[in-house]
Structures are given as structure tokens and as C-alpha cells.
């Protein structure tokens, strides 16, 4: 299983970016998918998650600004990031909870860097 993230870049404060993460998987089912981020000198933190049924969860710091979605047919998760702030600057990592023989295993993408200039 491989996850390929894309969509990061440099944007001015108040701008928008859309991250994508596609999971290459042919046999197993994917449960939850989501995004974490890690800013320089800080621990990795949860940004948003989405279940296979579409239930979402967001960190308080991004509620109302970020929207997570997924396309189950394409095994892809997206995150629309609007009204970006300097404090959103981080490397963003996607993950997928892959269900194998009844157990969930987390797989991670390589990270995509988001830089918001103030």
C-alpha cells in the first residue's frame, strides 16, 4: 500500500490550497483516512479525519476553514484549505487505515509542505 500526497505549496495568508492523497490498493478495504501536520519544532498533530461513511472530525484550529472529503472509488482523500494563516505552515501527512483480515493498519504518505506567508 502506498499513499501519494500532492497539492502543497507557497500561498499568501488568506489564500487557499487543496491537498490530495491517493492510496494505491487493490485488495483491502480502507477505513478512515485523514491528515496530520507537523510544524517546525512541534509535534505532529491531527488536522482532520473522515470515515468511509463520510463522518468527519476536525481540529479546533481549522474548523470552518478546512474541509475534508474523499472519493472511495478512487481511494483518495482531499482537504480544501481556505483562509490560510501563517500558523498553518507545516508538512502535511495523509494516512489511511487499511483493513486487513479484520485489523486496521495505518499507512502514511510522504508529506507535502504548505507554507503560508503573512
N, C-alpha and C positions, 0 to 999 in steps of 0.2 A: 504494500500500500504506500503510495506516495502522494503528498499534498503539495501543490504548486500554487503559491500565493503571488499576486500581482496587484498593481494599482497604486503603490506608494509613490511619493514624490515630494516636491517642494511646493508649498502653497502659501499664500498670504493669509493672515488672520482674517476670519470671516468667510473664507473660501470653502470649497467642497472637494472631496475626493471620494472615489468608490473603489473599495478593495474587493478582490475576488480570490477565491481559493477553490481549486478543483482537485478532487480526490480521484486518483486512478485506482479503481477497484472493480473487480469483475464478479466476485463470488459472494462476498459477505455483505451484510446489511449495515448501514450506517445509522447510528442513533443520533445523539446530539452532535452539533457542530458549533463552532464559535471562534471567538477572537480573544486573545490576550495581548497585552502590550508591556514593553519594558523600556522605561526611560533611562537615560544615563544616570548611573549611581543609585538606581532604585530597583526594588524587587518587581518581578513580573506580576501584573495584576489582571484580573478578569475585566474584560470590556463588555462583551455581550455573548449570549448563547441562544441557540434555537434548537428545539427538539424536532424530530422527524415529523411530528404532527403540527409544527408551526408555533408552538408556545415559545415565547421569548423572555429573556431576562437581561437587564442592563445594569451596569454600574451607575450609581447615582450621578457621577460626574459627567456622564454622556447622555443621560435621559433627556429626551426631547430634541437632541441634536443628531444622534446616530440611529440608524435603522438597519437591523439585521434581517436578512431574508435568505431563502435557499431554493434551489431547484433540485428536487430529489431525483428527477430523471437524469440530470447531468452530474449528480453528486457534487454540487457546487454550492458554496456559501458566499454571500455577498455582505458587504457592510457599506452603506451610504453614510458618509460623514459630512455633515453640514455645520455651518457656523463654527469652523475650526478655531481653536485657541492655541496659543503658544504652548500651553501645558499639555496639549495632545501630542506634542512631539515625542516620538518613541519608535521603536521597532515593533511592528505588529505581527503576531504569530497566529496562524489559524490552527485549529485542531479538529479532529474528527474522532468520535467514539465508535470504533468498529466492533460490531458484534460477531464474535467467532465462537461457535459451539456454546452459545448461551452466555458467554462472558464478554464484558466490554474492555477493549484495549484502546488507549489513546495514541493517536498518531499526530505528529506535528509537521507543519510546513516550515520552510526555511527562513521565514521572516521577510517582511517588506518594510522599508523605512519611510516614515512620514515625518516631514519637517515643516513646521508652521512658523512662519516669520511674523514677528509682531510689528 
